[in-house]
Amino acid sequence: MGSDNHMVQTPIRPGTRKKAKDIDSEVREYIQGLCKGVWPDDQPEDFGEWKDVIEDIERIFTKTQQATKSNAQKIAEQINKTITGLCKTDPALAELLNPPPTLDDIEIENEDISSFVELPEYAQLAPSLAEGACPWLDKYVRFSRMASPEAYDDYHVFTGLWALSVVNARRAYLPLGNERVYGNLMIALYGNSSLFAKSTTARVAKKMLIESGLGHLLGPDKPSPSKLLSNMAGKHIASDYSSLPIEKQELIRKKMTMPGQKGMYIDEIGKFIESALKKNSTNSEFVDILLTLDACPLSLLQIPRQGDQSRSYNPISPYWEG
């Protein structure tokens, strides 16, 4: 097992090095060793095309080793979770770790009965088509894994897609007949509390947007239904606007230029749904609002109980919940 003190950038890989005869075979054995939660005794001399992948896995191994005080079981769980996620986006890695099945395996697989209707052959796309489809998302997922290594791996992909949808801000659509289909996403992150780092992973995406100068595309975290619609109409400016620092004035101006196109993060989905289902709850109005926003109408009219009506144009609100 490696030392607890070695750095993430240059992890110490104990054990002797042996000459590579079959790179793929040795890399497979090395990864399988890491999946046991301990540093393998032997390490390939050359990782070949798998060098970047191995470095990613080793970084997460080291961070988890330090965070768990070398708990092999927890390290193994994290590494297996990480590799499962990598295999979903890298068909070549999945093939490396899962050699072709034997005839017996194929016979057993054919006996399985699924409740899902299989798509026709012409509609079944090869996983390899996803390779390079979105280089930015591939890079973001790697970044998010490093920033939130204990998260359930699919969270990284979902939050990355959410960030792309927020930045898109209804500026692109797919023409489908007479309809325009916009990139509006509603994603729910599920997992046991404090175990899968939902909030931590969400904050990575939000912070990335803010530090990229795109914070004006984010909506408030805990708005009331009426406040959300009022903000999306863009009719009201803070009364103390003229006395605010220049930076805050600039942020408000950016928000007002695109008031109806916001990304939202609603924490604690269970509590939110419970509140929305109560008859006299203020949040019950969110049900109709979110259903309407999902269709991406050209405008959204708000008729409050008191005061002037307001209308939001080209509204869209991609959001996720933890």
HUVEN-V435326 format. One record per residue. N is the residue number from 1. RES is the residue in three letters. NEAR is the number of other ideal C-beta (glycine too) atoms within 10 Angstrom. Layout:
# HUVEN-V435326
n={N:N}
res={RES:RES}
near={NEAR:NEAR}
This chain:
# HUVEN-V435326
n={1:2:3:4:5:6:7:8:9:10:11:12:13:14:15:16:17:18:19:20:21:22:23:24:25:26:27:28:29:30:31:32:33:34:35:36:37:38:39:40:41:42:43:44:45:46:47:48:49:50:51:52:53:54:55:56:57:58:59:60:61:62:63:64:65:66:67:68:69:70:71:72:73:74:75:76:77:78:79:80:81:82:83:84:85:86:87:88:89:90:91:92:93:94:95:96:97:98:99:100:101:102:103:104:105:106:107:108:109:110:111:112:113:114:115:116:117:118:119:120:121:122:123:124:125:126:127:128:129:130:131:132:133:134:135:136:137:138:139:140:141:142:143:144:145:146:147:148:149:150:151:152:153:154:155:156:157:158:159:160:161:162:163:164:165:166:167:168:169:170:171:172:173:174:175:176:177:178:179:180:181:182:183:184:185:186:187:188:189:190:191:192:193:194:195:196:197:198:199:200:201:202:203:204:205:206:207:208:209:210:211:212:213:214:215:216:217:218:219:220:221:222:223:224:225:226:227:228:229:230:231:232:233:234:235:236:237:238:239:240:241:242:243:244:245:246:247:248:249:250:251:252:253:254:255:256:257:258:259:260:261:262:263:264:265:266:267:268:269:270:271:272:273:274:275:276:277:278:279:280:281:282:283:284:285:286:287:288:289:290:291:292:293:294:295:296:297:298:299:300:301:302:303:304:305:306:307:308:309:310:311:312:313:314:315:316:317:318:319:320:321:322}
res={MET:GLY:SER:ASP:ASN:HIS:MET:VAL:GLN:THR:PRO:ILE:ARG:PRO:GLY:THR:ARG:LYS:LYS:ALA:LYS:ASP:ILE:ASP:SER:GLU:VAL:ARG:GLU:TYR:ILE:GLN:GLY:LEU:CYS:LYS:GLY:VAL:TRP:PRO:ASP:ASP:GLN:PRO:GLU:ASP:PHE:GLY:GLU:TRP:LYS:ASP:VAL:ILE:GLU:ASP:ILE:GLU:ARG:ILE:PHE:THR:LYS:THR:GLN:GLN:ALA:THR:LYS:SER:ASN:ALA:GLN:LYS:ILE:ALA:GLU:GLN:ILE:ASN:LYS:THR:ILE:THR:GLY:LEU:CYS:LYS:THR:ASP:PRO:ALA:LEU:ALA:GLU:LEU:LEU:ASN:PRO:PRO:PRO:THR:LEU:ASP:ASP:ILE:GLU:ILE:GLU:ASN:GLU:ASP:ILE:SER:SER:PHE:VAL:GLU:LEU:PRO:GLU:TYR:ALA:GLN:LEU:ALA:PRO:SER:LEU:ALA:GLU:GLY:ALA:CYS:PRO:TRP:LEU:ASP:LYS:TYR:VAL:ARG:PHE:SER:ARG:MET:ALA:SER:PRO:GLU:ALA:TYR:ASP:ASP:TYR:HIS:VAL:PHE:THR:GLY:LEU:TRP:ALA:LEU:SER:VAL:VAL:ASN:ALA:ARG:ARG:ALA:TYR:LEU:PRO:LEU:GLY:ASN:GLU:ARG:VAL:TYR:GLY:ASN:LEU:MET:ILE:ALA:LEU:TYR:GLY:ASN:SER:SER:LEU:PHE:ALA:LYS:SER:THR:THR:ALA:ARG:VAL:ALA:LYS:LYS:MET:LEU:ILE:GLU:SER:GLY:LEU:GLY:HIS:LEU:LEU:GLY:PRO:ASP:LYS:PRO:SER:PRO:SER:LYS:LEU:LEU:SER:ASN:MET:ALA:GLY:LYS:HIS:ILE:ALA:SER:ASP:TYR:SER:SER:LEU:PRO:ILE:GLU:LYS:GLN:GLU:LEU:ILE:ARG:LYS:LYS:MET:THR:MET:PRO:GLY:GLN:LYS:GLY:MET:TYR:ILE:ASP:GLU:ILE:GLY:LYS:PHE:ILE:GLU:SER:ALA:LEU:LYS:LYS:ASN:SER:THR:ASN:SER:GLU:PHE:VAL:ASP:ILE:LEU:LEU:THR:LEU:ASP:ALA:CYS:PRO:LEU:SER:LEU:LEU:GLN:ILE:PRO:ARG:GLN:GLY:ASP:GLN:SER:ARG:SER:TYR:ASN:PRO:ILE:SER:PRO:TYR:TRP:GLU:GLY}
near={11:17:12:11:7:16:10:14:8:9:18:12:17:14:12:7:11:12:8:15:9:10:15:16:13:21:24:18:14:21:20:12:17:22:19:14:22:17:23:17:10:15:19:23:12:12:17:12:11:22:11:10:19:18:13:16:21:20:19:22:25:23:18:22:26:14:14:17:8:16:14:13:10:16:25:17:16:23:22:15:19:24:23:14:19:20:18:16:20:20:15:15:18:15:14:18:17:10:10:7:11:9:7:8:10:11:10:11:9:8:7:6:5:6:4:5:6:8:9:7:6:6:7:8:9:8:14:11:9:15:12:8:9:14:8:10:17:17:11:21:24:17:14:24:24:15:17:22:19:20:27:20:22:16:28:26:17:20:28:23:20:24:25:17:23:26:16:19:20:19:12:10:13:9:8:8:6:5:10:13:11:21:19:17:19:15:15:14:23:12:15:8:10:9:10:21:20:26:17:17:26:22:16:23:26:18:12:17:18:13:9:10:10:16:14:20:20:16:21:12:10:11:17:13:18:16:13:22:22:19:20:26:21:17:14:11:13:11:7:8:11:8:9:13:8:7:8:13:15:12:15:15:12:14:18:14:10:17:19:21:24:25:24:21:22:20:15:14:15:11:11:17:15:12:14:16:11:10:5:5:12:13:18:14:15:20:13:10:18:17:9:14:24:15:8:19:14:8:11:21:12:19:10:11:5:4:10:9:9:19:16:25:14:16:23:26:26:28:20:26:19:25}
